[in-house]
Amino acid sequence: MCDAYIDGEELIAKWKRENAHRHTIMPIIEAAHIGPISLQSVCRVLQIGADNPKFVEVSMPPGLRPETR
């Protein structure tokens, strides 16, 4: 999984090089992961939205929670 991470500068260069303008990206983010991520790699899930501007931890189903693996 680590090999699929790229930094923000490289992500923008890839976006421009591949002319992928139909996909929106955040300008200069810290990092990105290109490709699938196994649920076993997830420690917790955070959600944020326009109607809820603060991060809220989303409950993970039993069996996916780190303490039950």
MMTF fields as JSON, N, C-alpha, C and O atoms, coordinates in Angstrom:
{
  "mmtfVersion": "1.0.0",
  "mmtfProducer": "UNKNOWN",
  "numBonds": 275,
  "numAtoms": 276,
  "numGroups": 69,
  "numChains": 1,
  "numModels": 1,
  "chainsPerModel": [1],
  "groupsPerChain": [69],
  "chainIdList": ["A"],
  "bondAtomList": [4, 2, 8, 6, 12, 10, 16, 14, 20, 18, 24, 22, 28, 26, 32, 30, 36, 34, 40, 38, 44, 42, 48, 46, 52, 50, 56, 54, 60, 58, 64, 62, 68, 66, 72, 70, 76, 74, 80, 78, 84, 82, 88, 86, 92, 90, 96, 94, 100, 98, 104, 102, 108, 106, 112, 110, 116, 114, 120, 118, 124, 122, 128, 126, 132, 130, 136, 134, 140, 138, 144, 142, 148, 146, 152, 150, 156, 154, 160, 158, 164, 162, 168, 166, 172, 170, 176, 174, 180, 178, 184, 182, 188, 186, 192, 190, 196, 194, 200, 198, 204, 202, 208, 206, 212, 210, 216, 214, 220, 218, 224, 222, 228, 226, 232, 230, 236, 234, 240, 238, 244, 242, 248, 246, 252, 250, 256, 254, 260, 258, 264, 262, 268, 266, 272, 270],
  "bondOrderList": [1, 1, 1, 1, 1, 1, 1, 1, 1, 1, 1, 1, 1, 1, 1, 1, 1, 1, 1, 1, 1, 1, 1, 1, 1, 1, 1, 1, 1, 1, 1, 1, 1, 1, 1, 1, 1, 1, 1, 1, 1, 1, 1, 1, 1, 1, 1, 1, 1, 1, 1, 1, 1, 1, 1, 1, 1, 1, 1, 1, 1, 1, 1, 1, 1, 1, 1, 1],
  "groupList": [{"groupName": "MET", "atomNameList": ["N", "CA", "C", "O"], "elementList": ["N", "C", "C", "O"], "formalChargeList": [0, 0, 0, 0], "bondAtomList": [1, 0, 2, 1, 3, 2], "bondOrderList": [1, 1, 2], "singleLetterCode": "M", "chemCompType": "L-PEPTIDE LINKING"}, {"groupName": "CYS", "atomNameList": ["N", "CA", "C", "O"], "elementList": ["N", "C", "C", "O"], "formalChargeList": [0, 0, 0, 0], "bondAtomList": [1, 0, 2, 1, 3, 2], "bondOrderList": [1, 1, 2], "singleLetterCode": "C", "chemCompType": "L-PEPTIDE LINKING"}, {"groupName": "ASP", "atomNameList": ["N", "CA", "C", "O"], "elementList": ["N", "C", "C", "O"], "formalChargeList": [0, 0, 0, 0], "bondAtomList": [1, 0, 2, 1, 3, 2], "bondOrderList": [1, 1, 2], "singleLetterCode": "D", "chemCompType": "L-PEPTIDE LINKING"}, {"groupName": "ALA", "atomNameList": ["N", "CA", "C", "O"], "elementList": ["N", "C", "C", "O"], "formalChargeList": [0, 0, 0, 0], "bondAtomList": [1, 0, 2, 1, 3, 2], "bondOrderList": [1, 1, 2], "singleLetterCode": "A", "chemCompType": "L-PEPTIDE LINKING"}, {"groupName": "TYR", "atomNameList": ["N", "CA", "C", "O"], "elementList": ["N", "C", "C", "O"], "formalChargeList": [0, 0, 0, 0], "bondAtomList": [1, 0, 2, 1, 3, 2], "bondOrderList": [1, 1, 2], "singleLetterCode": "Y", "chemCompType": "L-PEPTIDE LINKING"}, {"groupName": "ILE", "atomNameList": ["N", "CA", "C", "O"], "elementList": ["N", "C", "C", "O"], "formalChargeList": [0, 0, 0, 0], "bondAtomList": [1, 0, 2, 1, 3, 2], "bondOrderList": [1, 1, 2], "singleLetterCode": "I", "chemCompType": "L-PEPTIDE LINKING"}, {"groupName": "GLY", "atomNameList": ["N", "CA", "C", "O"], "elementList": ["N", "C", "C", "O"], "formalChargeList": [0, 0, 0, 0], "bondAtomList": [1, 0, 2, 1, 3, 2], "bondOrderList": [1, 1, 2], "singleLetterCode": "G", "chemCompType": "PEPTIDE LINKING"}, {"groupName": "GLU", "atomNameList": ["N", "CA", "C", "O"], "elementList": ["N", "C", "C", "O"], "formalChargeList": [0, 0, 0, 0], "bondAtomList": [1, 0, 2, 1, 3, 2], "bondOrderList": [1, 1, 2], "singleLetterCode": "E", "chemCompType": "L-PEPTIDE LINKING"}, {"groupName": "LEU", "atomNameList": ["N", "CA", "C", "O"], "elementList": ["N", "C", "C", "O"], "formalChargeList": [0, 0, 0, 0], "bondAtomList": [1, 0, 2, 1, 3, 2], "bondOrderList": [1, 1, 2], "singleLetterCode": "L", "chemCompType": "L-PEPTIDE LINKING"}, {"groupName": "LYS", "atomNameList": ["N", "CA", "C", "O"], "elementList": ["N", "C", "C", "O"], "formalChargeList": [0, 0, 0, 0], "bondAtomList": [1, 0, 2, 1, 3, 2], "bondOrderList": [1, 1, 2], "singleLetterCode": "K", "chemCompType": "L-PEPTIDE LINKING"}, {"groupName": "TRP", "atomNameList": ["N", "CA", "C", "O"], "elementList": ["N", "C", "C", "O"], "formalChargeList": [0, 0, 0, 0], "bondAtomList": [1, 0, 2, 1, 3, 2], "bondOrderList": [1, 1, 2], "singleLetterCode": "W", "chemCompType": "L-PEPTIDE LINKING"}, {"groupName": "ARG", "atomNameList": ["N", "CA", "C", "O"], "elementList": ["N", "C", "C", "O"], "formalChargeList": [0, 0, 0, 0], "bondAtomList": [1, 0, 2, 1, 3, 2], "bondOrderList": [1, 1, 2], "singleLetterCode": "R", "chemCompType": "L-PEPTIDE LINKING"}, {"groupName": "ASN", "atomNameList": ["N", "CA", "C", "O"], "elementList": ["N", "C", "C", "O"], "formalChargeList": [0, 0, 0, 0], "bondAtomList": [1, 0, 2, 1, 3, 2], "bondOrderList": [1, 1, 2], "singleLetterCode": "N", "chemCompType": "L-PEPTIDE LINKING"}, {"groupName": "HIS", "atomNameList": ["N", "CA", "C", "O"], "elementList": ["N", "C", "C", "O"], "formalChargeList": [0, 0, 0, 0], "bondAtomList": [1, 0, 2, 1, 3, 2], "bondOrderList": [1, 1, 2], "singleLetterCode": "H", "chemCompType": "L-PEPTIDE LINKING"}, {"groupName": "THR", "atomNameList": ["N", "CA", "C", "O"], "elementList": ["N", "C", "C", "O"], "formalChargeList": [0, 0, 0, 0], "bondAtomList": [1, 0, 2, 1, 3, 2], "bondOrderList": [1, 1, 2], "singleLetterCode": "T", "chemCompType": "L-PEPTIDE LINKING"}, {"groupName": "PRO", "atomNameList": ["N", "CA", "C", "O"], "elementList": ["N", "C", "C", "O"], "formalChargeList": [0, 0, 0, 0], "bondAtomList": [1, 0, 2, 1, 3, 2], "bondOrderList": [1, 1, 2], "singleLetterCode": "P", "chemCompType": "L-PEPTIDE LINKING"}, {"groupName": "SER", "atomNameList": ["N", "CA", "C", "O"], "elementList": ["N", "C", "C", "O"], "formalChargeList": [0, 0, 0, 0], "bondAtomList": [1, 0, 2, 1, 3, 2], "bondOrderList": [1, 1, 2], "singleLetterCode": "S", "chemCompType": "L-PEPTIDE LINKING"}, {"groupName": "GLN", "atomNameList": ["N", "CA", "C", "O"], "elementList": ["N", "C", "C", "O"], "formalChargeList": [0, 0, 0, 0], "bondAtomList": [1, 0, 2, 1, 3, 2], "bondOrderList": [1, 1, 2], "singleLetterCode": "Q", "chemCompType": "L-PEPTIDE LINKING"}, {"groupName": "VAL", "atomNameList": ["N", "CA", "C", "O"], "elementList": ["N", "C", "C", "O"], "formalChargeList": [0, 0, 0, 0], "bondAtomList": [1, 0, 2, 1, 3, 2], "bondOrderList": [1, 1, 2], "singleLetterCode": "V", "chemCompType": "L-PEPTIDE LINKING"}, {"groupName": "PHE", "atomNameList": ["N", "CA", "C", "O"], "elementList": ["N", "C", "C", "O"], "formalChargeList": [0, 0, 0, 0], "bondAtomList": [1, 0, 2, 1, 3, 2], "bondOrderList": [1, 1, 2], "singleLetterCode": "F", "chemCompType": "L-PEPTIDE LINKING"}],
  "groupTypeList": [0, 1, 2, 3, 4, 5, 2, 6, 7, 7, 8, 5, 3, 9, 10, 9, 11, 7, 12, 3, 13, 11, 13, 14, 5, 0, 15, 5, 5, 7, 3, 3, 13, 5, 6, 15, 5, 16, 8, 17, 16, 18, 1, 11, 18, 8, 17, 5, 6, 3, 2, 12, 15, 9, 19, 18, 7, 18, 16, 0, 15, 15, 6, 8, 11, 15, 7, 14, 11],
  "groupIdList": [1, 2, 3, 4, 5, 6, 7, 8, 9, 10, 11, 12, 13, 14, 15, 16, 17, 18, 19, 20, 21, 22, 23, 24, 25, 26, 27, 28, 29, 30, 31, 32, 33, 34, 35, 36, 37, 38, 39, 40, 41, 42, 43, 44, 45, 46, 47, 48, 49, 50, 51, 52, 53, 54, 55, 56, 57, 58, 59, 60, 61, 62, 63, 64, 65, 66, 67, 68, 69],
  "secStructList": [7, 4, 4, 4, 3, 3, 3, 2, 2, 2, 2, 2, 2, 2, 2, 2, 2, 6, 6, 7, 6, 6, 1, 7, 7, 7, 1, 1, 7, 1, 3, 3, 3, 7, 1, 7, 7, 7, 4, 4, 4, 7, 1, 7, 3, 3, 3, 3, 3, 6, 6, 3, 3, 3, 3, 3, 3, 3, 7, 7, 7, 6, 6, 6, 1, 4, 4, 4, 7],
  "xCoordList": [0.821, 0.0, 0.869, 0.513, 1.981, 2.83, 3.329, 3.516, 3.545, 4.043, 3.032, 3.402, 1.763, 0.723, 0.536, -0.258, 1.246, 1.129, 2.011, 3.153, 1.473, 2.252, 1.995, 0.93, 2.96, 2.775, 1.927, 1.645, 1.528, 0.645, 1.195, 0.46, 2.485, 3.115, 3.049, 2.713, 3.373, 3.358, 1.931, 1.715, 0.959, -0.439, -0.911, -1.567, -0.584, -0.977, -0.28, -0.902, 0.998, 1.725, 1.072, 0.914, 0.692, 0.023, -1.322, -1.674, -2.08, -3.395, -3.27, -4.066, -2.261, -2.041, -1.524, -1.985, -0.568, 0.035, -1.004, -0.97, -1.922, -2.944, -4.2, -5.175, -4.169, -5.312, -6.602, -7.642, -6.503, -7.615, -8.479, -8.879, -8.765, -9.462, -10.922, -11.543, -11.478, -12.865, -12.929, -13.99, -11.775, -11.681, -11.189, -10.113, -11.963, -11.523, -10.536, -10.652, -9.576, -8.618, -8.456, -8.737, -8.004, -7.707, -6.323, -5.398, -6.167, -4.846, -3.835, -4.064, -2.75, -1.648, -2.156, -2.231, -2.495, -2.798, -1.529, -0.577, -1.493, -0.257, 0.12, 1.291, -0.854, -0.563, -1.847, -2.944, -1.703, -2.862, -2.512, -1.339, -3.519, -3.325, -4.056, -5.25, -3.353, -3.939, -4.17, -3.214, -5.412, -5.729, -6.571, -6.901, -6.92, -7.764, -7.005, -5.785, -7.739, -7.176, -7.943, -9.172, -7.235, -7.851, -8.513, -7.939, -9.705, -10.379, -9.584, -9.742, -8.734, -7.886, -6.875, -6.314, -6.636, -5.689, -6.328, -5.624, -7.646, -8.375, -8.427, -8.855, -7.993, -8.047, -9.313, -9.906, -9.724, -10.957, -11.435, -10.679, -12.702, -13.312, -13.81, -14.529, -13.429, -13.873, -14.725, -14.457, -15.757, -16.643, -16.748, -16.777, -16.804, -16.981, -17.838, -17.768, -18.637, -19.476, -19.87, -19.607, -20.501, -20.913, -21.903, -21.863, -22.791, -23.774, -23.221, -23.865, -22.045, -21.385, -19.895, -19.13, -19.465, -18.094, -17.015, -15.838, -17.381, -16.382, -16.276, -17.261, -15.064, -14.868, -15.665, -15.665, -16.339, -17.091, -16.605, -16.509, -16.3, -15.868, -17.085, -18.074, -17.004, -18.081, -17.817, -16.698, -18.844, -18.699, -18.437, -19.127, -17.434, -17.116, -17.84, -17.992, -18.289, -18.968, -18.047, -16.833, -18.617, -17.796, -17.052, -17.579, -15.859, -15.043, -14.106, -13.07, -14.463, -13.576, -12.876, -11.872, -13.402, -12.771, -11.409, -11.272, -10.397, -9.04, -8.982, -8.226, -9.775, -9.698, -10.331, -10.123, -11.11, -11.741, -11.056, -11.487, -9.995, -9.294, -8.325, -7.64],
  "yCoordList": [-1.186, 0.0, 1.255, 2.24, 1.245, 2.436, 2.918, 4.118, 2.0, 2.388, 3.206, 3.851, 3.197, 3.913, 5.345, 6.091, 5.744, 7.113, 8.05, 7.719, 9.223, 10.257, 11.578, 11.774, 12.486, 13.775, 14.705, 14.401, 15.841, 16.782, 17.324, 17.443, 17.656, 18.174, 17.136, 17.454, 15.893, 14.821, 14.529, 14.214, 14.635, 14.408, 15.43, 15.064, 16.697, 17.734, 17.515, 17.671, 17.157, 16.886, 15.725, 15.791, 14.665, 13.506, 13.924, 13.515, 14.731, 15.223, 16.001, 15.813, 16.877, 17.671, 16.8, 16.92, 15.924, 15.063, 14.151, 13.926, 13.63, 12.714, 13.443, 12.814, 14.786, 15.608, 15.105, 14.97, 14.837, 14.261, 15.342, 15.212, 16.39, 17.546, 17.282, 18.084, 16.171, 15.88, 15.396, 15.409, 14.966, 14.582, 15.798, 16.325, 16.237, 17.384, 16.92, 15.817, 17.768, 17.485, 18.732, 19.841, 18.552, 19.695, 20.189, 19.388, 21.492, 22.003, 21.791, 22.208, 21.16, 20.848, 20.312, 21.031, 19.042, 18.359, 17.66, 17.555, 17.185, 16.596, 15.305, 15.09, 14.451, 13.164, 12.579, 13.027, 11.589, 10.892, 9.422, 9.059, 8.596, 7.171, 6.867, 7.139, 6.308, 5.953, 4.449, 3.673, 4.039, 2.614, 2.195, 3.014, 0.917, 0.412, 0.353, 0.192, 0.485, 0.357, -0.757, -0.726, -1.72, -2.825, -2.293, -1.451, -2.77, -2.347, -2.74, -2.123, -3.75, -4.152, -3.058, -3.058, -2.126, -1.033, 0.158, 1.077, 0.152, 1.286, 1.162, 0.136, 2.205, 2.226, 2.908, 2.488, 3.968, 4.668, 5.458, 5.704, 5.853, 6.59, 7.919, 7.958, 9.005, 10.34, 10.917, 10.685, 11.672, 12.279, 13.766, 14.188, 14.551, 15.994, 16.423, 15.808, 17.452, 17.906, 19.361, 19.967, 19.914, 21.321, 21.567, 22.618, 20.604, 20.757, 20.361, 20.601, 19.761, 19.362, 19.663, 18.777, 20.898, 21.32, 20.753, 21.068, 19.934, 19.328, 17.84, 17.198, 17.298, 15.869, 15.072, 15.394, 14.037, 13.125, 11.713, 11.324, 10.949, 9.572, 8.707, 8.73, 7.948, 7.06, 5.678, 5.171, 5.073, 3.742, 2.709, 2.673, 1.874, 0.794, -0.47, -0.699, -1.296, -2.54, -3.46, -3.443, -4.272, -5.247, -6.134, -6.462, -6.51, -7.321, -6.471, -6.953, -5.197, -4.276, -3.342, -2.721, -3.239, -2.378, -2.95, -4.161, -2.087, -2.575, -3.448, -4.418, -3.117, -3.878, -5.269, -6.109, -5.529, -6.846, -7.7, -8.823, -7.185, -7.961, -8.914, -9.654],
  "zCoordList": [0.0, 0.0, 0.0, -0.647, 0.697, 0.798, -0.559, -0.758, -1.489, -2.808, -3.595, -4.577, -3.191, -3.927, -3.427, -4.0, -2.373, -1.87, -2.68, -3.004, -3.006, -3.687, -2.983, -2.398, -3.035, -2.374, -3.248, -4.407, -2.673, -3.355, -4.657, -5.637, -4.683, -5.909, -7.027, -8.168, -6.681, -7.677, -8.149, -9.319, -7.236, -7.6, -8.635, -9.611, -8.432, -9.398, -10.733, -11.784, -10.711, -11.959, -12.71, -13.929, -11.996, -12.607, -13.179, -14.286, -12.447, -12.865, -14.172, -15.092, -14.248, -15.47, -16.608, -17.743, -16.308, -17.323, -17.972, -19.182, -17.17, -17.671, -18.14, -18.551, -18.076, -18.495, -17.828, -18.472, -16.545, -15.787, -15.15, -13.993, -15.878, -15.325, -14.98, -14.283, -15.454, -15.065, -13.617, -12.993, -13.091, -11.68, -10.904, -11.189, -9.935, -9.146, -8.08, -7.546, -7.785, -6.72, -5.878, -6.334, -4.651, -3.801, -4.18, -4.319, -4.349, -4.724, -3.603, -2.468, -3.912, -2.985, -1.642, -0.645, -1.659, -0.408, 0.047, -0.727, 1.269, 1.781, 1.072, 0.758, 0.82, 0.183, -0.374, -0.041, -1.212, -1.769, -1.926, -2.017, -1.956, -2.233, -3.525, -3.645, -4.485, -5.761, -5.757, -5.759, -5.751, -5.778, -4.593, -3.736, -4.542, -3.456, -2.126, -2.1, -1.042, 0.302, 1.009, 1.067, 1.533, 2.266, 3.531, 4.221, 3.841, 5.07, 6.304, 7.357, 6.198, 7.322, 7.66, 8.755, 6.736, 6.955, 7.661, 8.081, 7.796, 8.364, 9.882, 10.412, 10.579, 12.045, 12.544, 13.538, 11.843, 12.19, 10.988, 10.049, 11.027, 9.925, 10.468, 11.466, 9.811, 10.193, 9.078, 7.9, 9.452, 8.47, 8.763, 9.919, 7.697, 7.799, 6.618, 5.554, 6.782, 5.681, 5.855, 6.893, 4.834, 4.866, 6.002, 6.642, 6.256, 7.325, 8.69, 9.711, 8.717, 9.958, 9.813, 9.433, 10.109, 9.824, 10.748, 10.57, 11.72, 12.602, 12.298, 11.934, 12.452, 12.24, 13.267, 14.455, 12.797, 13.657, 13.348, 12.184, 14.394, 14.171, 13.868, 14.601, 12.785, 12.351, 12.927, 12.853, 13.499, 14.085, 12.994, 11.975, 13.223, 12.286, 12.735, 13.935, 11.786, 12.154, 12.955, 12.754, 13.87, 14.594, 13.601, 12.538, 13.941, 13.037, 12.205, 11.749, 12.0, 11.291, 12.263, 11.916, 13.488, 14.485, 14.857, 15.029, 14.982, 15.3, 16.55, 16.586, 17.583, 18.835, 18.721, 19.597, 17.643, 17.49, 16.434, 16.176, 15.82, 14.787, 15.417, 14.712]
}
